[in-house]
């Protein structure tokens, strides 16, 4: 019983003084999936890649942290996107890289890209990055919308009808009435 109590006390002391079960983020990054560039701001519906590196401290050294429940959030007051990141290539042997391809929301504003990882028995990791998402410029929208074809057809029918009415009115000959002919004689 003495050895198990001793082991329990040692584990509690190591955890309390952050010598065991300590998580940290050694880096995070995001960029456009299409070009690989990191712009000052993103546009709505852009596809991006987000990566975060996590390490765990135990046995007096930093080691790669292995998990399958690391989540990314894009937050503007409320989370618009919450997705699980997959383990990918490691940047360094003492950390594990988690990443994913994410489509930004169809909403513009100032968003916080966040990995808020809290697990029982481990220290918390909270990684934040504030990013602006801008709307499309006026010349970046599609020229013709498929859903608006009935409206386009309605406008075209109105123009054709107006032109037909104008031609009928302009080229219709007024037949002189018999009263007008009698006055002129």
N, C-alpha and C positions, 0 to 999 in steps of 0.2 A: 504494500500500500504506500510505503514511503517513496519508492521510485516513481510510481505513477503520479503522486502528488508533486514530487520534485519536477517531473517532466511538465505537468500542467502549469506550475508556477513559472518555469522557464519559458514556456510558450507564451503565457500571458505577459511576462516582462518583456520578451522580445517584441511582441506585438505592440505593447504600450509605448516602448521607446523606439518604435519604427525600425526594428532590425529584422522584421519578418512580415510578409504579406503586405508590402508597400507597393502600390502601383504608381506609375508616372507616365506621362506622355513625353516622349523625347522629340516629337515634332509632328506637325500636321501641315497639309498643303492641299490646294485645290486648283484646278485649271480647266480650260475648255477641252472637251473630249475631241472635238473636231480638229483643232489646231495645236493643242498643247500649250497655248499661251495663257498667261494669267493676266487678264485685263483689270483695269481699275474698277470696272463694274460689269455686271452680266446683263443680258436681255432676258425677258420673259421666255419661258420654254427652252432655254439653252440646255444642252446636255453637258454636264460637268463630271469630272472625276474628283473624288474626295478621298484622301488617305490620312490615316493617323497611325503613329508608331507608339506601341505600349510595351512597357517593361515592368517586371516584377522583381523586387529585392528579396532574396532569401539566400541562406548559406553564405553570407558575407559577399555577395556579388549580384549584379544585375543580370537577369535572364529574360529571354523572350516570354511574354505572357500569352498563353494559349487559351482562347475562349471562342465560343460560337454565338455570343449574344451581345456583341458590341453594336450599338445603334447610333446612327446619324440623325440629327433633326435640323430642319430649316424652320426657324421660329420667327414669327412677327406677331407678338402678343400671344398667339396660339401656335402650336406646331402645324405647319402646312404639310410637311413631309416628315415621316419617321420611317426609316428603313434600316435593315440590318446590314452591317458591313461584313464582307468576306475576307478571310485571311489571304493575303497575296504575298508577293515577294518581300523579303526582308531587306531593309536598307543596311542594317548592322546586325551582327550576330547576337547582340545583347538586347534586341527589341524585335517585336513582331509587328508587321505592317498589316493594317486592316483597311480595305478600300472598297469603293463601289462606284458605279456609273449612275448618276442621278439626273433626272430631268427636273429643272427648276419649275416652280409653280407659274400658273398663268395669272400672276398677280405681281404688281410692281410695288416697291417700297424698300425699306431697310430691313434686311433679314439678318439673323444671327445663325451662323452655321455652328452646330454644337454637338459635342460628344459628351454626354453626362452619364458616366458609368459608375454605378453604385452597387456593390455586392457585399453581402454579409461576410465579415471576417477579413475584408480587404479595404485598403484606404480608397477614398473616392478620387475619381479623375473627372475633371470638368474642363474641357477644351472649348474655347469660344473664338469665333472670328466674325466680325461684323462686315457685311457685304451689301452693296447697293444693287438692286435689280431694277433696271429701267424698262419702260415700255418701248415698243417698237417705234421707230421714226415713221413719219407719214408715208415715206416712199418704200418702207419695208413690208407693208401689208400686201396681201394678194390683190391684183388688179380687179379681177372679177370673181365674185363668190358664187359657188354653185347653188347655194340656198336662195340666192337673190334672182335667179333666172326668171321666175314668174313676174317679178317686178320689172325687170328689164323688158320682158315681152309686153307687159302692160303699157310701159312708157312708149315703146315702139309703135304699138297699135294706136295710141292716142296721137302720136305725131303723124302717122299715115292718115288717120281719120281727119285730122285738122287740115292736112294738105289737100285731101280729096274734097272736103267741104269748100275750101278756098278756090280750088280749080272749078268746081261746079258753079260757084257764085260768080267768079270772074268771067267765065266763058259762056254763061247762059245769056242768050240774046233776049232782050225785052221785045216782045211783039207789040207794036203800037196798037193801042185800043182804037175803036171806031170813033170815040168822042174826040180823041186827039186829031184824028184825020179830018173830021168835020171842021174843026177850028182852023186848020191850016188852009183849007180850000177857000 
